[in-house]
Amino acid sequence: MADEGKIDSESEEDIMDCVDVGDPDSGEDDEMGSGDDREEDATAKVFLPGAPDAKMCEDEELVCDESAYVMYHQAQTGAPCMSFDILPDTLGDKREDFPMTCYMVAGTLAERSHTNKVIVMKMSNLSKTTPAEKEGEDSESDESDSEDDQPELETAMLNHNGGVNRIRATMMGDKMIAATWSETGKVYLWDLTRPFTAVNDSAVMSAYTRNRESPSSIYSFAGHQVEGFALDWSKTNPGRLLTGDCNKNIHLWDPKQDMTWHVDQRPFIGHTSSVEDLQWSPNEQSVFASCSVDKSIRVWDCRAAPHKACMLTAADAHLRDVNVINWNKTEPFIVSGGDDGAIKVWDLRQIQHGKPVATFKHHTAPITSVEWNPNDASVFAAAGSDNQVTLWDLAIERDQDTGGSETEPDVPPQLLFIHQGQKDIKEIHWHSQLPGVLITTALTGFNVFRTISV
């Protein structure tokens, strides 16, 4: 898997205050940045990776084309968050109206391990992208209106021992629980009730900040003994968890009463190298999938003994490490991404034959994240170490009557959109309650956007 990036913050206060939020060039503090405030360069041209002239000079930079986005915002924290998850809310499903609100939980990966945090975030007043004003036109809005239109970010912190390799959240009854994989080799579970309340209530936030509150983890497991990245909560059995480490071991967690868990000390046997990602089946309580540095993808049934649980194996699924997988919510498909830069779609009914139903080779560096759109079963997104986020639609087929010119790059017809501008992108997630909204995290911060193509 691609090396996880780290950055040393100036001090613990940089993380606690999250003062560096917004467009890094805007000078604004405690607000999210919007893509609306960029001036259009008269000499600007489309930059398409893979095109014959896709080279940038040192004095050139990528600028967002606002006409390609329905919404586009940025946010930064004092230390990079290389993993995050979207928190469900009670504001309604399939929300299309602006401004929008979303909740997330993220974990920092700072150089000094004692300064790392779990961050509960509320992003609100996320406005629709508006076209830049034409030269000579007068603005109808005054400064006060402009300030009211600015997106806002509320954060509540919890101290975390070591950098957060990966974080995932789930609901157990009325409680919001997060699991974190620490670089120290431990897995922690957290009750997010108090910090989630804080970002929604100014009085609670005032007390939370004034008293320097930081709820302790509710459970931890040190049995892996080495660090790991693979982590997933069951979609069909609340509280059931899988964790996989860099020493090829996968452990199953079953919830007990009073917010405790039983972790099976017998690891699932099959992989011969680091387990990079895990995915529970969205429909079957006992079935999950895994991928590994050993280049394989495996499907397991946890009802069997750990050494007999592997049902299906796609050996040599990629030419190099298989970094990430994601299970389609409605179709029997898994999408995978590897260090070879390839994205592959697998039909679970044929995966043991080792032949994917689709292979896409657009990215020029390792794939770091893949995820199906929860509201459109044929669409998925991928991110790579080449600083690209790509959107794909399997329902699109090539028009045989249309031939590209010699100056145009040869791109798959299923490639809908390329999002750029971030450095060292690590994770992407679709927001299931905000159709088409995608959130990404990178060394340079978060992007929240919706394109005109999805």
C-alpha positions in Angstrom: 0.0 0.0 0.0 1.1 3.5 -0.6 3.0 5.0 2.3 0.7 6.9 4.7 1.7 10.6 4.8 2.5 12.5 8.0 3.2 16.1 8.9 4.4 17.6 12.1 2.1 20.3 13.4 3.6 23.5 15.0 2.0 22.7 18.4 -0.9 20.9 20.1 -2.9 24.1 19.9 -2.8 23.9 16.1 -4.8 20.7 16.2 -7.1 21.7 19.1 -8.2 25.0 17.6 -8.4 23.9 14.0 -7.7 27.6 13.2 -6.4 26.9 9.7 -9.7 26.2 8.1 -10.7 27.4 4.6 -8.9 28.4 1.5 -5.2 28.5 2.4 -4.9 31.8 0.5 -8.1 33.4 1.8 -6.9 34.6 5.2 -10.1 33.4 6.7 -10.1 31.5 10.1 -12.8 29.2 11.6 -14.6 28.9 8.3 -14.6 26.5 5.4 -13.3 27.7 2.1 -15.5 27.9 -0.9 -14.5 27.4 -4.5 -16.5 30.6 -5.4 -13.8 33.1 -4.6 -11.3 32.2 -7.4 -10.7 34.6 -10.3 -10.7 33.1 -13.7 -7.4 33.4 -15.5 -7.8 34.7 -19.1 -5.2 32.2 -20.2 -6.7 29.2 -18.4 -7.1 25.9 -20.3 -8.4 22.5 -19.4 -5.8 20.2 -17.9 -6.6 16.5 -18.6 -4.1 14.0 -17.3 -2.9 11.7 -20.1 -3.3 14.3 -22.8 -0.3 15.0 -25.1 0.1 18.5 -23.7 -0.6 17.5 -20.0 2.4 19.2 -18.6 2.5 22.1 -16.1 5.2 24.7 -15.8 6.5 25.7 -12.4 4.6 28.9 -12.4 1.3 27.3 -13.3 -1.4 25.9 -10.9 -4.7 24.1 -11.2 -7.8 26.2 -10.7 -11.3 24.8 -10.2 -13.6 25.3 -13.1 -16.8 26.2 -11.2 -19.1 25.5 -14.1 -18.3 21.8 -13.7 -19.4 21.7 -10.0 -22.8 22.0 -8.4 -21.0 22.6 -5.1 -17.4 22.9 -4.1 -15.9 23.7 -0.7 -12.6 23.2 1.1 -11.6 22.7 4.8 -8.4 22.2 6.6 -7.3 21.1 10.1 -4.1 21.8 12.0 -2.8 18.3 11.3 -3.7 16.1 8.3 -6.5 13.6 8.6 -5.7 10.6 6.4 -8.9 8.8 7.3 -12.5 9.8 8.0 -16.0 8.6 7.9 -19.4 10.3 7.3 -21.7 10.3 10.3 -25.5 9.8 9.7 -27.9 12.5 10.8 -31.6 13.0 11.3 -31.9 15.9 8.8 -33.5 13.6 6.2 -32.5 11.4 3.3 -31.9 12.5 -0.3 -31.5 16.2 0.6 -31.1 18.3 -2.5 -31.8 21.8 -1.1 -29.0 24.3 -0.3 -27.4 25.2 1.9 -26.4 21.7 3.0 -25.1 20.3 6.3 -23.0 17.2 6.9 -21.2 15.5 9.8 -18.0 13.6 9.8 -15.5 12.0 12.2 -11.8 12.0 11.3 -8.4 11.1 12.9 -5.2 13.0 12.7 -1.8 11.6 11.7 0.7 14.1 13.2 4.4 13.4 13.7 4.2 13.8 17.5 1.9 10.9 18.6 0.7 12.6 21.8 -0.9 15.4 19.8 -3.2 13.3 17.7 -7.0 13.6 17.9 -10.3 12.1 16.9 -12.2 15.1 15.4 -16.0 15.2 15.2 -17.0 17.8 12.6 -20.1 19.6 11.6 -19.9 21.4 8.2 -22.9 23.7 7.6 -24.1 26.4 5.3 -22.6 24.6 2.3 -23.9 26.7 -0.5 -24.3 26.0 -4.2 -21.5 27.0 -6.4 -22.4 30.3 -8.2 -20.8 31.4 -11.5 -18.2 34.1 -11.2 -19.4 37.6 -12.0 -18.6 38.9 -15.4 -16.2 41.8 -15.6 -18.0 45.1 -15.2 -21.1 43.7 -13.5 -22.1 45.2 -10.1 -22.5 42.9 -7.2 -26.0 43.0 -5.7 -24.9 41.6 -2.3 -23.2 43.7 0.4 -20.4 42.5 2.7 -22.8 41.4 5.5 -24.7 39.1 3.1 -21.3 37.7 1.9 -20.3 36.9 5.4 -23.7 35.2 6.1 -23.1 33.0 3.0 -19.8 31.6 4.3 -19.8 27.9 5.2 -19.1 27.1 8.8 -17.1 24.3 10.6 -17.7 23.2 14.2 -15.2 20.7 15.7 -15.0 18.7 19.0 -11.8 16.8 19.8 -10.9 13.6 21.6 -7.3 12.8 22.5 -5.9 9.8 20.7 -2.9 7.7 21.5 -0.8 7.6 18.3 -1.7 8.6 14.7 -5.0 7.3 13.3 -4.3 4.9 10.4 -8.1 4.4 9.8 -11.4 5.4 11.4 -14.9 4.0 10.8 -18.2 4.8 12.5 -21.5 3.0 13.1 -24.8 3.3 14.9 -25.5 0.9 17.8 -29.1 1.8 18.9 -29.0 5.5 19.6 -25.2 5.6 20.1 -22.7 6.7 17.5 -19.6 4.5 17.8 -16.2 5.0 16.1 -13.4 2.5 15.8 -9.8 3.7 15.2 -6.7 1.8 14.1 -3.7 3.4 15.9 -0.2 3.4 14.5 0.8 2.0 18.0 -0.8 -1.3 17.1 -4.0 -0.9 19.2 -7.6 -0.6 18.1 -9.8 1.8 20.1 -13.6 2.2 20.2 -15.2 5.6 21.0 -18.6 6.8 22.1 -19.2 10.0 20.0 -22.4 11.1 21.8 -20.8 13.9 23.8 -18.7 15.5 21.0 -21.6 15.1 18.5 -23.9 16.9 20.9 -21.2 19.6 21.3 -21.0 20.5 17.6 -24.8 20.9 17.6 -25.2 22.9 20.8 -23.3 26.1 21.5 -23.8 25.8 25.2 -22.5 22.3 25.3 -19.6 23.3 23.1 -18.7 26.1 25.4 -18.5 23.7 28.3 -16.7 21.1 26.3 -14.0 23.6 25.3 -13.8 25.4 28.6 -13.3 22.1 30.6 -11.0 20.7 27.9 -13.2 17.6 27.7 -11.9 14.5 26.0 -14.0 11.3 26.6 -11.8 8.2 26.9 -12.2 5.2 24.6 -14.8 2.8 25.7 -12.9 -0.3 24.6 -9.5 -1.3 23.2 -7.7 -4.3 21.8 -4.0 -4.8 21.7 -4.0 -8.4 20.5 -2.9 -7.6 17.0 0.5 -6.5 18.4 1.4 -4.7 15.1 -0.3 -1.8 13.4 -2.9 -2.2 10.7 -5.3 -0.4 8.4 -8.2 -2.8 7.6 -11.4 -2.0 9.5 -15.1 -2.4 8.8 -18.4 -2.4 10.8 -21.1 -4.8 9.8 -24.0 -3.3 7.9 -26.4 -6.0 9.0 -25.3 -6.9 12.5 -24.9 -3.7 14.6 -21.7 -3.6 16.6 -20.0 -6.5 14.8 -16.5 -5.4 13.7 -13.5 -6.8 11.6 -9.9 -5.6 12.0 -7.0 -6.7 9.9 -3.3 -6.0 10.5 0.0 -5.7 8.7 0.9 -9.2 9.9 -1.8 -10.9 7.8 -4.2 -11.5 10.7 -8.0 -10.7 10.7 -9.9 -10.7 14.0 -13.7 -10.7 14.5 -15.3 -8.6 17.2 -18.8 -9.5 18.5 -20.7 -7.0 20.7 -21.8 -7.9 24.2 -23.9 -6.1 26.8 -22.8 -2.8 28.4 -20.7 -1.6 25.5 -18.1 -4.4 25.6 -16.9 -6.7 22.9 -15.6 -10.3 22.5 -12.6 -10.4 20.2 -11.9 -13.9 18.8 -8.3 -14.5 19.5 -8.1 -17.0 16.6 -7.3 -15.0 13.4 -8.7 -15.9 10.0 -6.1 -17.9 8.1 -5.5 -17.4 4.4 -3.6 -14.2 3.5 0.2 -14.5 3.4 0.9 -10.8 3.8 -0.5 -7.5 5.2 -4.3 -7.2 5.1 -5.0 -3.8 3.6 -8.8 -3.6 3.5 -12.0 -5.4 4.8 -15.6 -5.2 3.6 -18.7 -6.8 5.2 -21.3 -8.0 2.7 -24.1 -5.4 2.7 -26.7 -8.2 2.7 -25.3 -11.3 4.4 -24.4 -11.2 8.1 -21.6 -13.8 8.1 -19.9 -12.9 4.8 -17.0 -10.5 4.3 -14.2 -9.8 1.8 -10.6 -8.8 2.2 -7.6 -7.7 0.1 -3.9 -7.9 0.8 -0.4 -7.1 -0.2 -0.2 -10.7 -1.4 -2.2 -9.5 -4.4 -5.3 -11.5 -3.6 -8.9 -10.8 -2.8 -10.7 -13.3 -0.6 -14.3 -13.9 0.4 -15.0 -15.4 3.8 -17.9 -16.9 5.8 -17.2 -16.3 9.5 -19.6 -19.1 10.6 -16.8 -21.5 9.8 -13.7 -22.0 11.9 -11.1 -19.3 11.1 -8.8 -21.7 9.3 -11.6 -23.0 7.1 -13.6 -19.7 6.6 -12.2 -18.6 3.2 -14.7 -19.6 0.5 -13.4 -17.8 -2.6 -10.1 -16.5 -3.7 -9.0 -14.3 -6.6 -5.3 -14.9 -6.6 -3.1 -12.4 -8.4 -6.1 -10.0 -8.6 -3.7 -7.2 -9.3 -0.1 -7.1 -10.4 1.0 -5.6 -7.1 -0.5 -4.9 -3.7 -4.3 -4.8 -3.5 -4.9 -1.6 -1.4 -8.7 -1.1 -1.3 -12.0 -2.8 -2.0 -15.6 -1.7 -1.8 -18.8 -3.9 -2.0 -21.7 -2.7 -4.1 -24.8 -2.2 -2.0 -27.3 -3.7 -4.4 -25.3 -5.7 -7.0 -22.9 -8.7 -6.5 -19.9 -6.6 -7.5 -16.7 -5.6 -5.7 -14.4 -2.8 -7.0 -10.7 -3.0 -6.1 -7.7 -0.7 -6.5 -4.0 -1.6 -6.4 -0.5 -0.4 -6.3 -0.4 -1.1 -10.0 -2.8 1.9 -10.6 -5.5 -0.4 -11.9 -9.2 -0.3 -10.9 -11.0 -3.6 -11.3 -14.7 -4.7 -11.0 -15.4 -8.2 -9.9 -18.5 -10.3 -10.2 -18.7 -12.3 -7.0 -20.4 -15.1 -8.9 -17.2 -15.5 -11.0 -14.4 -14.1 -8.8 -12.8 -17.5 -8.2 -11.9 -17.6 -11.9 -9.6 -14.6 -11.3 -11.0 -12.6 -14.2 -12.6 -9.2 -13.5 -15.7 -8.0 -15.5 -14.0 -4.7 -16.1 -10.5 -3.2 -15.8 -9.6 0.5 -15.9 -6.1 1.8 -16.2 -6.3 5.6 -16.1 -4.4 6.4 -12.9 -0.7 6.6 -13.1 0.0 5.8 -9.4 -1.3 3.5 -6.7 -5.1 3.6 -6.0 -5.7 4.7 -2.4 -9.5 4.6 -2.2 -12.6 3.3 -4.0 -16.3 3.5 -3.2 -19.6 2.8 -5.0 -22.2 5.6 -5.1 -24.9 4.4 -2.6 -27.6 6.1 -4.7 -26.5 4.8 -8.2 -25.3 1.2 -8.4 -23.4 1.7 -11.6 -21.3 4.6 -10.5 -18.1 4.6 -8.3 -15.3 6.9 -7.4 -11.6 6.2 -7.0 -8.6 8.2 -5.7 -5.0 7.7 -6.5 -1.5 8.9 -5.4 -1.4 10.8 -8.7 -3.6 13.4 -7.0 -6.7 12.5 -9.0 -10.2 11.6 -8.0 -12.1 9.9 -10.8 -15.8 9.2 -11.2 -16.9 6.2 -13.3 -20.2 4.9 -14.7 -20.3 1.2 -15.8 -23.6 1.8 -17.6 -21.8 3.8 -20.3 -20.6 2.0 -23.4 -18.3 3.3 -26.1 -20.0 4.7 -29.2 -18.5 2.7 -32.1 -19.3 5.5 -34.6 -17.3 8.1 -32.7 -13.6 8.2 -33.3 -11.2 10.3 -31.2 -8.6 12.6 -32.8 -4.9 11.9 -32.5 -4.5 14.9 -30.1 -7.1 13.6 -27.7 -6.1 11.3 -24.8 -7.4 7.8 -25.0 -9.7 7.6 -21.9 -12.3 5.0 -21.2 -15.9 6.1 -22.0 -16.9 5.1 -18.5 -14.7 7.9 -17.1 -17.2 10.7 -16.1 -15.1 13.2 -14.3 -11.6 14.0 -13.0 -11.3 16.1 -9.8 -7.9 17.5 -9.0 -6.2 20.1 -6.8 -5.5 18.1 -3.7 -2.1 16.5 -2.8 -1.7 13.0 -1.6 -5.4 12.0 -1.5 -6.1 9.1 0.9 -9.8 8.5 1.2 -13.1 9.3 -0.5 -16.6 8.8 0.7 -20.0 9.4 -0.9 -22.6 11.0 1.4 -25.6 8.7 1.4 -28.0 11.4 2.5 -26.8 14.0 0.1 -27.1 12.5 -3.4 -24.0 13.0 -5.6 -22.0 14.7 -2.8 -18.4 13.4 -2.4 -16.0 14.1 0.4 -12.2 13.6 0.0 -9.3 13.9 2.4 -5.7 14.5 1.6 -2.5 15.9 3.0 -3.8 19.3 2.0 -7.2 19.0 3.7 -10.8 18.2 2.8 -12.8 18.8 -0.3 -16.6 18.6 -0.3 -18.2 18.7 -3.8 -20.8 17.6 -6.2 -20.1 17.6 -9.9 -22.6 18.2 -12.7 -22.0 14.6 -14.0 -23.5 12.8 -11.0 
